[in-house]
Amino acid sequence: MVIPEEEKHSIGIWGRKHQQYLKESRPMIYNDLILSSKLFSYLADIDTQAQNRLSLLVTQLAEKEGINDQLKEQDQMAWVRSMNNIRNRTEEIVLKELIFAE
């Protein structure tokens, strides 16, 4: 038995979120991707893009807001709060720009 190409790709949380969005809000696109056997490679690509975007945004915002190792050494709880805040904001950006994009 040959494993279909789409099953070779793994999809993470972002790919699964986008898949759910397509199922619920864009069923024609979702069905087209299934019928063309491109769904899983498409979702794996979206997942990779989202992870890369999230990583880049976290780094950029932390740098812009002065959240660095010096703060981590001086006040670890302030650093954790700041990084969690940045992480939450960047996840919202990624959701809006990539996952739930119209």
DASUL-V555680 format. One record per residue. N is the residue number from 1. RES is the residue in one letter. SS is DSSP state (hx for helix, st for strand, lp for the rest). Layout:
N|RES|SS / N|RES|SS
//
This chain:
1|M|lp / 2|V|lp / 3|I|lp / 4|P|lp / 5|E|hx / 6|E|hx / 7|E|hx / 8|K|hx / 9|H|lp / 10|S|lp / 11|I|lp / 12|G|lp / 13|I|hx / 14|W|hx / 15|G|hx / 16|R|hx / 17|K|hx / 18|H|hx / 19|Q|hx / 20|Q|hx / 21|Y|hx / 22|L|hx / 23|K|hx / 24|E|hx / 25|S|hx / 26|R|lp / 27|P|hx / 28|M|hx / 29|I|hx / 30|Y|hx / 31|N|hx / 32|D|hx / 33|L|hx / 34|I|hx / 35|L|hx / 36|S|lp / 37|S|lp / 38|K|lp / 39|L|hx / 40|F|hx / 41|S|hx / 42|Y|hx / 43|L|hx / 44|A|hx / 45|D|hx / 46|I|hx / 47|D|hx / 48|T|hx / 49|Q|hx / 50|A|hx / 51|Q|hx / 52|N|hx / 53|R|hx / 54|L|hx / 55|S|hx / 56|L|hx / 57|L|hx / 58|V|hx / 59|T|hx / 60|Q|hx / 61|L|hx / 62|A|hx / 63|E|hx / 64|K|hx / 65|E|lp / 66|G|lp / 67|I|lp / 68|N|lp / 69|D|hx / 70|Q|hx / 71|L|hx / 72|K|hx / 73|E|hx / 74|Q|hx / 75|D|lp / 76|Q|hx / 77|M|hx / 78|A|hx / 79|W|hx / 80|V|hx / 81|R|hx / 82|S|hx / 83|M|hx / 84|N|hx / 85|N|hx / 86|I|hx / 87|R|hx / 88|N|hx / 89|R|hx / 90|T|hx / 91|E|hx / 92|E|hx / 93|I|hx / 94|V|hx / 95|L|hx / 96|K|hx / 97|E|hx / 98|L|hx / 99|I|hx / 100|F|lp / 101|A|lp / 102|E|lp
//
